[in-house]
Every structure is written in structure tokens, then in C-alpha cells.
Amino acid sequence: MASENEKQSSGHRHSGGHDHGHSHHGHSHDHEHGHDHGHGHAHARHDWHSETYVNRWIKRDGSRDDERRPRIRQMIAEAKLPHEAALNVLDIGAGYGFVTEEVLYAFPNARVTLQDYSELMLAHAREHLAKSAGQLSFVLADLTDPAWAERVGGPFDLIVSAIAIHNLRKMEFIAVCYRGVATLLKPGAPFLDYDLFAIMGGIETHIGMMQEAGMTRVSRTWDDGHAAIIVGHGKRAL
């Protein structure tokens, strides 16, 4: 979803990070899915605090499941962690919970913290994932605020994000987000990010930013020239 900064500039206030069609804090993507995967939209057309808008957005996003979910599953497979592991996971720009749903399918014993900027999106996630409520926690936080990482707990065995972070729309905000991710990862733990990197500086730029933030073994595992999956890891203790 859009950041506070973006919402203020467009006459809205928003807090989370998605543009899964919404701004996942990022999800704004009009690309292979033709939707915004992020809430962080710097566009006034996104109002993540409007129930009517959010409901319409989720309905539209759900119509793209067939093309979206295989890519999300491909991303999650890059974690290369045991199926039965009792992981502590963070979903950045979680929206209504579709990425978390796939995380729980891949790792049924995981506990997941869903971060977003939109209270309405998180309310939908609570409803959508009600059967797994005992494994979930929800955090309202703005990814443009350097203190966001202090609000989500951690450290984490795995951090995921899908079509969200690019919606922060400014490279300095994205850098803040990546620095927060680096501080939250356990040593060697993976960060999996499927996003529209071409919109904001390109894939290589983001790989460099993740490295500068303190992540190690950062690489792309898939790309189509516009969207990509990038995997980074927490720095191992000396």
C-alpha cells in the first residue's frame, strides 16, 4: 500500500505496504498480472482506507489467482527450508493474506507476522486466514518509517514480500525498508522478494541496495526483464 508520505501527498493517509493490486507497501503492479500488488501507491487512485475501494481491489486481485499463485509458490520454494520446520516468518505488505496463505501451505508449522499499512487489508487477512488464526499476528506499520522494523518483532527465519516494496516509490524509502529487513533476519535466513524492480531502478540496483543494507548472498533466481524474484540472506555472525 502507499506510504504515509505518499498518502499525504495525494490527500490520503495510508500505512502499510502493498500493491497487490494494492500497495503492499508496496504492491502496485500493472505488469504481468495487470494488477497492483502493493499498497503503497503514490497514486491518488489507491485509497487503502476506503472499504469500497479495498473490497473492489480484492475482488479484482482474486481473479488473477491462476497467474499469480504459481509465481508466489516459485518464490517460496527458494527458501529451501524443511516443510515441517516451525518457522518464524514475516510477510511484508501482506494485504489480505494471499502470500501468507502460500507460506502456511509450504510450511504448515510456521508462525507468520503480517505487516501492512492498511487496517482494512489486515481485517480482510484475519477473515481470509481465520482457520490459521493461532499461527498469525498482525502489525500495522508504515515502511517509510525507519522504526517499522521495531514494531514487527523478530528475528525471523524467513521474510517474504510480493509486489509490494516498489510501491514505496522513492529509492530512499526502499533503502529504509531493506535495512529493516536486514536487521530482522536471523543469520543466514532468507529474504524472498518478488517485485517489479524494473519500475524502480532495475534488478541490479536492488541487488546492490540489499547488499548495502547488510544482506549477503543476494541474487536473482528468476526474471522476465520487468518483474523478478530476488533472494538475500541474513549476515552470519562473526
C-alpha positions in Angstrom: 0.0 0.0 0.0 1.0 3.5 -0.2 3.3 5.0 2.4 2.3 7.8 4.8 4.4 10.1 2.7 2.6 9.1 -0.5 -0.9 9.3 1.0 -0.2 12.7 2.4 0.9 14.0 -1.0 -2.3 12.6 -2.6 -4.7 13.7 0.1 -4.9 10.3 1.8 -3.1 8.7 4.7 -2.2 5.1 4.4 0.1 2.8 6.2 1.3 -0.5 5.1 2.9 -1.5 2.1 1.1 -3.3 -0.6 0.2 -3.2 -4.0 -1.0 -6.5 -4.7 -3.2 -4.6 -6.6 -2.9 -2.7 -3.7 0.1 -1.3 -2.4 1.8 -3.9 -0.5 3.8 -1.3 0.8 4.1 -1.9 -1.7 2.1 -3.5 -4.4 1.3 -1.5 -7.3 1.8 -3.5 -10.2 0.5 -3.2 -13.6 2.5 -5.8 -15.2 2.4 -9.5 -15.8 -0.7 -9.7 -13.6 -2.1 -6.4 -14.7 -2.7 -5.5 -11.1 -1.1 -3.7 -8.3 0.4 -5.9 -5.8 1.1 -3.3 -3.4 -0.5 -1.0 -1.3 2.0 1.6 -1.3 0.8 3.7 -4.0 1.8 7.0 -4.8 -1.3 7.3 -6.9 -4.4 9.0 -5.6 -6.5 6.3 -7.2 -5.5 3.9 -4.4 -7.4 4.5 -1.2 -6.5 1.7 1.2 -8.6 3.3 3.9 -11.8 3.1 1.8 -13.8 -0.1 2.4 -15.4 0.1 -1.0 -12.1 0.5 -2.8 -10.4 -2.3 -0.8 -13.3 -4.7 -1.5 -13.2 -3.9 -5.2 -9.4 -4.3 -5.3 -9.5 -7.7 -3.5 -12.2 -9.0 -5.9 -10.1 -7.9 -8.9 -6.9 -9.3 -7.5 -8.6 -12.7 -6.8 -9.5 -13.0 -10.4 -5.8 -13.3 -11.2 -5.0 -16.3 -8.9 -4.2 -18.6 -11.7 -1.3 -16.5 -12.9 -0.1 -15.1 -9.6 0.0 -18.1 -7.3 2.4 -20.2 -9.3 5.0 -17.4 -9.1 4.4 -16.9 -5.4 5.0 -20.7 -4.9 8.1 -20.5 -7.0 9.4 -17.7 -4.8 8.6 -19.5 -1.6 10.4 -22.7 -2.8 13.6 -20.6 -2.9 13.5 -20.6 0.9 14.9 -24.1 0.7 13.8 -24.8 4.3 12.2 -28.0 5.7 8.5 -28.4 5.2 7.9 -29.3 8.8 10.0 -26.5 10.3 8.4 -24.3 13.0 9.5 -21.1 11.3 9.0 -17.5 12.4 8.0 -15.7 9.2 7.4 -12.0 8.3 5.2 -11.1 5.3 5.9 -7.5 4.3 3.0 -5.7 2.7 0.8 -8.7 3.4 -2.5 -7.3 2.2 -5.4 -9.7 2.5 -3.1 -12.6 3.2 -2.6 -14.5 -0.1 1.2 -14.8 0.3 0.9 -15.9 3.9 -1.6 -18.5 2.8 1.0 -20.0 0.5 3.7 -19.8 3.2 1.4 -21.8 5.5 0.8 -24.3 2.8 4.6 -24.7 2.3 5.4 -24.6 6.0 2.3 -25.7 8.0 4.0 -25.3 11.4 5.1 -21.7 10.7 4.0 -18.7 12.7 3.6 -15.6 10.4 3.5 -11.9 11.2 1.6 -10.0 8.6 2.7 -6.3 8.2 0.6 -3.8 6.2 -0.2 -0.2 6.1 -4.0 -0.7 5.7 -6.1 -1.7 8.7 -8.8 -2.7 6.2 -6.5 -5.1 4.4 -5.4 -6.7 7.6 -9.0 -7.1 8.6 -9.6 -9.0 5.4 -6.5 -11.1 6.1 -7.8 -12.0 9.5 -11.0 -13.2 7.9 -9.4 -14.9 5.0 -6.9 -16.8 7.2 -9.3 -17.4 10.1 -8.6 -21.1 10.2 -4.9 -20.4 10.9 -5.6 -17.6 13.4 -3.5 -19.3 16.2 -0.4 -19.0 14.0 -0.8 -15.4 13.0 -0.1 -11.9 14.3 -0.9 -8.6 12.5 1.1 -5.4 12.6 0.1 -2.0 11.2 3.2 -0.2 10.2 4.5 2.3 7.6 7.6 1.0 5.8 8.8 4.6 5.1 9.3 5.0 8.9 12.7 3.6 9.9 11.1 2.4 13.2 8.8 0.0 11.3 11.2 -2.9 12.0 11.0 -2.4 15.7 7.2 -3.0 15.6 7.1 -6.4 13.9 9.1 -8.4 16.4 11.6 -10.9 15.2 14.2 -12.0 14.4 12.8 -14.1 11.6 13.7 -17.4 10.0 12.2 -16.2 6.7 10.9 -12.9 5.4 8.8 -12.7 2.2 7.3 -9.9 0.1 5.4 -9.9 -3.2 4.7 -7.0 -5.5 4.8 -4.5 -2.6 8.1 -2.7 -1.9 8.3 -0.9 -5.2 5.2 1.0 -4.2 7.2 3.0 -1.7 8.1 4.9 -4.9 11.3 6.6 -3.6 14.6 4.9 -3.5 15.4 6.3 -0.1 12.3 4.7 1.3 13.1 1.4 -0.3 16.5 1.6 1.2 14.9 2.1 4.6 12.8 -1.0 4.1 15.8 -3.2 3.0 17.8 -2.0 6.1 14.9 -3.0 8.3 14.8 -6.4 6.6 18.5 -6.9 7.1 18.2 -6.2 10.9 15.3 -8.7 11.2 16.8 -11.7 9.5 18.4 -14.4 11.6 22.0 -15.2 10.5 21.7 -17.0 7.1 17.9 -16.7 7.0 16.4 -15.9 3.5 14.6 -12.8 2.3 12.4 -13.6 -0.7 11.2 -10.7 -2.8 9.1 -10.9 -5.9 8.6 -7.4 -7.2 8.5 -5.1 -10.2 12.2 -4.0 -9.9 12.3 -2.5 -13.4 9.9 0.2 -12.3 12.4 1.5 -9.6 15.9 1.4 -10.8 16.3 -2.1 -12.2 17.1 -5.5 -10.8 20.9 -4.9 -10.3 20.2 -1.7 -8.4 18.0 -3.5 -5.9 20.6 -6.3 -5.5 23.2 -3.7 -4.7 20.8 -2.0 -2.3 20.1 -5.2 -0.4 23.9 -5.9 -0.2 24.4 -2.3 1.1 21.7 -2.9 3.7 23.7 -5.8 5.1 22.2 -8.8 3.3 24.5 -11.5 1.9 24.4 -14.0 -1.0 21.9 -11.7 -2.8 20.9 -12.9 -6.3 18.0 -13.1 -8.7 16.6 -16.5 -9.2 14.1 -15.6 -11.9 13.2 -12.5 -14.0 11.3 -11.6 -17.1 13.1 -8.3 -17.6 10.4 -6.4 -15.6 9.5 -8.5 -12.6 11.9 -10.7 -10.8 12.5 -12.8 -7.7 15.5 -11.7 -5.6 16.8 -13.8 -2.7 19.0 -12.4 0.0 20.2 -13.8 3.3 20.9 -12.5 6.8 24.5 -11.8 7.7 26.1 -14.6 9.6 27.7 -13.7 13.0 31.4 -13.5 13.0 
